[in-house]
Amino acid sequence: DQSVRNLRRTCPPLVALAVALMAMSIAQGGAAELGPDREVIRVAINKSIPLLEASADFSRSQRSCFTCHHVSSVAITANAAWQRGFKIDKTNLESQLRRTYSELKGDIERFIGGRFPTGQGDLLGHSMWLLKEMGWKPDETTTDTVRFLLEHDQDSGGWKPEIQRPPTVGNSFTPTFVVLQAIEAFRPPDLGFEIRKRRQAAIDWLLQTKSF
């Protein structure tokens, strides 16, 4: 209906999340409780996936940078749907993965060299979150990224967004979530103490900070 179309135009990450949650519900047996609505939900997911993929492909062709809202959210959703038996465009997904890793490698090389603004947790965190969900193995680039993130934004407890742009980037909660995902998934063996220390600082910040 019109409300869904409006949501799709204004909040693509929320649509991606909704599709992922519906797909996981069906796959994990939760859809059994939906009764006759199960097939309706499956049809809706099958209709939504190509729209999300087309949006990601358009962004890839038109934008010169990795975009959290059109790349990581969509790719993670598509991968989750594929693992649960839904048909996806694997070529598109692989292209998003290759682009993400290539840009992450270039970004972290620049950031380590000291040429970076504050608040890069969202960009790097979303990139690493996508790699994690896609089963990427730790390597030099992911290790360098974890080292950088552990030293980055230490004054804030969590990690800061680069800009204020809701709903994808509107406060420090989302960057903190994706960074914690990254450092846990790609933790170098020699940084256990640093990771535990920074993780605890983030937890303390989360417990002390109101969301709104």
C-alpha positions in Angstrom: 0.0 0.0 0.0 1.0 3.7 0.0 2.5 3.6 3.4 4.8 0.8 2.5 5.8 2.6 -0.7 6.6 5.8 1.3 8.7 3.8 3.7 10.6 2.2 0.9 11.5 5.6 -0.6 12.5 7.2 2.7 13.9 4.4 4.8 15.5 1.7 2.6 17.6 0.3 5.5 14.4 -0.3 7.5 12.9 -2.2 4.6 16.1 -4.2 4.3 15.9 -5.1 8.0 12.2 -6.0 7.7 12.9 -8.3 4.8 15.8 -10.0 6.7 13.7 -10.5 9.8 10.8 -12.0 7.8 13.2 -14.3 6.0 14.8 -15.4 9.2 11.4 -16.0 10.8 10.3 -18.3 8.0 13.5 -20.2 8.0 13.6 -20.7 11.7 10.1 -22.0 12.0 8.6 -18.8 13.4 6.4 -18.5 10.3 4.5 -21.6 11.4 2.7 -19.3 13.8 1.7 -17.0 11.0 -0.7 -19.6 9.5 -2.2 -18.5 6.2 0.0 -15.4 6.1 3.1 -17.5 5.6 2.9 -17.6 1.8 1.9 -13.9 1.7 5.1 -13.0 3.5 7.2 -15.3 1.3 5.7 -13.6 -1.8 6.5 -10.1 -0.3 10.1 -11.1 0.4 10.5 -12.4 -3.2 9.2 -9.1 -4.5 11.3 -7.0 -2.2 14.7 -8.7 -2.9 15.0 -7.5 -6.5 14.1 -4.0 -5.5 16.8 -3.9 -2.9 19.3 -5.4 -5.3 18.5 -2.9 -8.0 19.0 -0.1 -5.5 22.4 -1.4 -4.5 23.4 -1.9 -8.1 22.4 1.6 -9.0 24.3 3.0 -6.1 27.4 1.0 -7.1 27.3 2.5 -10.6 26.5 6.1 -9.5 28.4 6.5 -6.3 32.2 6.5 -6.0 32.1 5.5 -2.3 30.9 2.6 -0.2 27.4 3.5 1.2 26.2 1.9 4.4 22.5 2.3 3.4 22.8 0.9 -0.1 25.6 -1.6 0.2 26.0 -3.2 3.7 22.3 -3.3 4.6 21.3 -4.7 1.2 24.1 -7.2 0.9 23.6 -8.5 4.4 19.9 -8.9 3.7 20.5 -10.6 0.4 23.0 -13.0 1.9 20.6 -13.8 4.8 17.8 -14.5 2.3 20.0 -16.7 0.1 21.1 -18.8 3.1 17.4 -19.3 3.8 16.5 -20.5 0.4 15.4 -17.4 -1.4 16.6 -16.6 -4.9 19.1 -13.7 -5.2 21.4 -12.1 -7.7 24.7 -13.7 -6.7 26.7 -11.7 -9.2 25.4 -8.5 -7.6 26.2 -9.7 -4.2 29.7 -10.7 -5.1 30.3 -7.3 -6.7 29.2 -5.6 -3.5 31.5 -7.8 -1.5 34.5 -7.1 -3.8 33.8 -3.3 -3.8 33.4 -3.3 0.0 36.8 -5.0 0.6 38.6 -2.9 -2.0 37.4 0.4 -0.5 38.0 -0.8 3.0 41.6 -1.6 2.1 42.1 1.8 0.6 40.4 3.6 3.5 42.3 1.9 6.2 45.6 2.6 4.5 44.7 6.4 4.4 43.4 6.4 8.0 46.4 4.7 9.4 48.5 7.3 7.7 46.8 10.0 9.8 44.7 11.5 7.0 41.2 11.0 8.5 38.5 13.0 10.2 36.9 11.9 13.5 33.9 9.5 13.5 34.8 6.8 11.0 33.2 4.0 13.0 30.1 3.8 10.8 32.0 3.5 7.5 34.6 1.0 8.7 32.1 -0.8 11.0 29.5 -1.3 8.3 32.2 -2.6 5.9 33.5 -5.1 8.4 30.0 -6.1 9.4 29.3 -7.0 5.8 32.6 -9.0 5.6 31.7 -10.8 8.8 28.2 -11.8 7.6 29.7 -13.0 4.3 32.2 -15.3 6.0 35.3 -13.3 5.1 38.5 -14.6 6.7 40.7 -12.3 8.8 43.7 -10.9 6.9 46.0 -8.0 7.1 43.4 -5.4 6.1 40.9 -6.6 8.7 43.6 -6.7 11.3 44.7 -3.1 10.5 41.1 -2.0 10.7 40.6 -3.5 14.1 43.8 -1.9 15.4 42.6 1.5 14.0 39.1 1.2 15.5 40.5 0.3 19.0 42.4 3.6 19.0 39.7 5.6 17.3 37.2 7.8 19.2 38.5 6.7 22.6 37.2 9.9 24.2 33.6 9.0 23.6 33.3 5.4 25.0 31.5 4.3 21.9 32.2 5.3 18.3 31.0 8.4 16.6 29.2 8.7 13.2 30.9 10.8 10.6 27.7 12.8 9.9 24.2 13.1 11.4 21.8 11.5 8.8 19.0 9.4 10.3 17.9 6.7 10.2 21.2 5.0 9.1 23.5 7.5 10.8 21.9 9.6 13.5 23.8 9.0 16.7 26.6 6.9 18.1 24.6 3.8 18.8 24.7 2.3 15.3 28.5 2.9 14.8 29.1 1.4 18.2 27.1 -1.7 17.3 28.8 -2.3 14.0 32.3 -1.7 15.4 31.7 -4.1 18.2 30.6 -6.7 15.6 33.8 -6.0 13.7 36.4 -6.2 16.5 34.8 -9.4 17.8 34.6 -11.1 14.4 38.2 -10.2 13.3 40.0 -9.9 16.6 43.8 -10.4 16.3 45.1 -12.9 18.8 47.6 -10.3 20.3 44.9 -7.7 21.0 42.7 -9.6 23.5 43.3 -7.2 26.4 42.8 -4.0 24.2 39.6 -5.5 22.8 38.2 -6.4 26.2 39.1 -2.9 27.6 37.5 -1.1 24.7 34.4 -3.4 24.7 33.8 -2.7 28.4 34.2 1.0 27.8 31.5 0.8 25.1 29.2 -1.2 27.3 29.6 1.3 30.1 28.8 4.1 27.6 25.7 2.3 26.4 24.4 1.8 29.9 24.9 5.4 30.8 23.6 7.0 27.6 20.0 7.7 26.8 18.9 6.9 23.3 16.7 10.0 22.9 
